[in-house]
Amino acid sequence: MNKQPVSRELFDEVMVPNYAPGKVIPVRGEGSRVWDQEEREFIDLAGGIAVTCLGHSHPGLVSALMEQAEKIWHLSNVMTNEPALRLAKTLCDLTFAERVFFANSGAEANEAAFKLARRYAWQHTGPEKNEIIAFKNAFHGRTLFTVSVGGQPKYLEGFEPAPGGIQHADFNDLESVKKLISKDRTCAVVVEPIQGEGGVMPADEDFLKGLRKLCDEHNALLVFDEVQSGVGRTGHLYAYQMYGVTPDILSTAKSLGGGFPVAAMLTTTKIAESFVVGTHGSTYGGNALACAVAQRVVDTVSQGDILKGVAARSDKLRKGMMDIGERYGVFSEVRGAGLLLGCVMSDQWQGKAKEFLAAGIEEGVMVLIAGPNVIRLAPSLIIPEPDLDEALTRFEAAVKRVVGQ
Ligand SMILES: *Cc1c(COP(=O)(O)O)cnc(C)c1O
């Protein structure tokens, strides 16, 4: 076994340089706390980018993984397996879905969603009904199709030609969608109920309701990308349930595995029928280990008081960050829902979100950014209240550091 000591320098030697990780190398986590190689302790408000929804080393998830590890790991989709079918049944019971497709990442779940939307329109209307309307600033993943549907041109730079038939409207602006949508050409409208990477920007309820209506009028499918907003983040299992607007296709990943890679695309029976045998697939999709862990995540989040507890934690965190924002003049607003919050930098601190993230590490609190102007928080849904208090104290110290007080 390779027991070579590992340092941050090794990253620069052996890794493709598409990331720029910080100095700290965490080696262990428990609940909402993480320890690095030097035994320095951090409170985790980042959650591995909205992934570790039950914190680190959750005993229930550890046992689900260990129990399945001793039974069977993988079978491929040539055979099916019990954990995948159980999880699919659970997801159908808890949501609008009647059919499930499993994948390994958010991008793959979205890729499946976009392909299915096209295939459905192709089958029921014809090949010219292939256009996808997405939104500026949206993020749907990094495969060439999903990054093209995403609305951040910088992520496409140097990778063109991009797939065609994709248009971008303005988020929260129904009129801009009306200008693009067409009964003959539009197959789907794709939206994040809360734009995550794009700056933690929640959709207005009227906007989503309007999209639902426009899609119905134009015989287009409404696709919700809930890769970030799903699995309890908003205090509802899925954000669509909070908004009261039901999509035709929904993608879920990130928190679904609580730290184990797994994703799913949910849809109805009628739409699912367009993916006939052989039209789409994934080697690892529906992997038994992944589905066993996801099952425990979904069961744990959907049963008991976890969803109810999100609101109280959200209020505390939101209020704490707003207070800090007011005291030091660093934030203009704190937005988002549940435990997906974005603290927007004030005019004076435009472009400086990264400095606060770095200062947070120095003070022992991990946060995220969403673009240059937003500090993003996506902690465990069960972060203990004292950890939240301590995280706020540490973050205030980080702010003091940056503003020089
Ligand atoms: C993270 C994210 C994705 C991509 O998920 P990956 O697992 O990184 O492929 C897609 N959509 C949204 C909304 C996301 O937040």
Ligand as a Chemical Component Dictionary entry (heavy atoms), coordinates in Angstrom:
data_LIG
# 
_chem_comp.id                   LIG 
_chem_comp.type                 NON-POLYMER 
_chem_comp.pdbx_formal_charge   0 
_chem_comp.three_letter_code    LIG 
# 
loop_
_chem_comp_atom.comp_id 
_chem_comp_atom.atom_id 
_chem_comp_atom.alt_atom_id 
_chem_comp_atom.type_symbol 
_chem_comp_atom.charge 
_chem_comp_atom.model_Cartn_x 
_chem_comp_atom.model_Cartn_y 
_chem_comp_atom.model_Cartn_z 
_chem_comp_atom.pdbx_ordinal 
LIG C1 C1 C 0 -23.567 20.658 -8.545  1  
LIG C2 C2 C 0 -24.662 20.845 -9.511  2  
LIG C3 C3 C 0 -24.714 20.116 -10.709 3  
LIG C4 C4 C 0 -23.620 19.182 -11.146 4  
LIG O1 O1 O 0 -23.509 18.097 -10.308 5  
LIG P1 P1 P 0 -22.174 17.172 -10.428 6  
LIG O2 O2 O 0 -22.441 16.089 -9.445  7  
LIG O3 O3 O 0 -21.028 18.038 -10.074 8  
LIG O4 O4 O 0 -22.108 16.701 -11.818 9  
LIG C5 C5 C 0 -25.812 20.288 -11.533 10 
LIG N1 N1 N 0 -26.801 21.129 -11.194 11 
LIG C6 C6 C 0 -26.779 21.851 -10.057 12 
LIG C7 C7 C 0 -27.926 22.742 -9.735  13 
LIG C8 C8 C 0 -25.707 21.740 -9.190  14 
LIG O5 O5 O 0 -25.675 22.473 -8.073  15 
# 
loop_
_chem_comp_bond.comp_id 
_chem_comp_bond.atom_id_1 
_chem_comp_bond.atom_id_2 
_chem_comp_bond.value_order 
_chem_comp_bond.pdbx_ordinal 
LIG C1 C2 SING 1  
LIG C2 C3 SING 2  
LIG C2 C8 DOUB 3  
LIG C3 C4 SING 4  
LIG C3 C5 DOUB 5  
LIG C4 O1 SING 6  
LIG O1 P1 SING 7  
LIG P1 O2 DOUB 8  
LIG P1 O3 SING 9  
LIG P1 O4 SING 10 
LIG C5 N1 SING 11 
LIG N1 C6 DOUB 12 
LIG C6 C7 SING 13 
LIG C6 C8 SING 14 
LIG C8 O5 SING 15 
# 
